Amino acid sequence: MVEILAALSISAAAGMRVALPLLLTGLIYSDTLWMEMPLISRIPKSVAIGVLVGWSLCELLFSKNRLTQRFLQLSQLILGPVVGAIAGVGVARVASVDSRLLPLVGLIGGLLALVLQLVQVGWFFRLRGLPLWVIFSQDFLCVCLVLFAFDAPRQGGVIALLLLWLAIRSTKEWQRWYRGQASPDLRRRSRRGKINPD
């Protein structure tokens, strides 16, 4: 169970940032873990670290500018689930999880990262840009989730599950807000009578 929580923790980190979790994993933790990452283990570590450093800098810098946030979020939305699955499987392999469960761990990790990325995109468009304090909080939380995945997997897994709960609550709040824009007789027809139509 602890191994699954560790995989959820690092997959949730990939739901915040794409390159930063892989970069921290490659720099801080052993080569054994790096070699267990699917696809990434086939790339020479020095090349992969160089690419991840550049990509992480782009994520950290471009996420602070409202104009470049859209392009960054598009790439994160596409690649986040892939990285979430890769990182989750890598952590599960190192933790000696049964190989028959690895596809399930990868699927759950990818879906968790996708849900978190979708929620970020939703809030971005709802608020017309994320506040700077939220972006710094995402960076901090991403680093914490990676560290917790290896040093405190229970806490990291609990934080990942809390983030999933918040994501589900957000979608219900959006639905209530969206339907609340229409007059009572049009609320069942979700696109009519909206102040801010989608």
DASUL-V918313 format. One record per backbone hydrogen bond with DSSP energy under -0.5 kcal/mol. CO is the residue of the C=O (numbers start at 0). NH is the residue of the N-H. If there is no record, write none. Layout:
CO NH
CO NH
//
This chain:
0 4
1 5
2 6
3 7
4 8
5 9
6 10
7 11
8 12
9 13
10 14
12 15
12 16
17 21
18 22
19 23
20 24
21 25
22 26
23 27
23 28
24 28
29 33
30 34
31 35
32 35
33 36
36 40
37 39
38 41
39 42
43 47
44 48
45 49
46 50
47 51
48 52
49 53
50 54
51 55
52 56
53 57
54 58
55 59
56 60
57 61
58 62
60 63
61 64
64 68
65 69
66 69
66 70
67 71
68 72
69 73
70 74
71 75
72 76
73 77
74 78
75 79
78 82
79 83
80 84
81 85
82 86
83 87
84 88
85 89
86 90
87 91
88 92
89 93
90 94
91 96
92 95
97 100
97 101
98 101
100 104
101 105
102 106
103 107
104 108
105 109
106 110
107 111
108 112
109 113
110 114
111 115
112 116
113 117
114 118
115 119
116 120
117 121
118 122
119 123
120 124
121 125
122 126
123 127
123 128
130 133
130 134
131 135
132 136
133 137
134 138
135 139
136 140
137 141
138 142
139 143
140 144
141 145
142 146
143 147
144 148
145 149
146 149
146 150
147 151
151 155
152 156
153 157
154 158
155 159
156 160
157 161
158 162
159 163
160 164
161 165
162 166
163 167
164 168
165 169
166 170
167 171
168 172
169 173
170 174
171 175
172 176
173 177
174 178
175 179
176 180
177 180
178 181
182 185
183 186
185 188
187 189
188 191
190 193
//
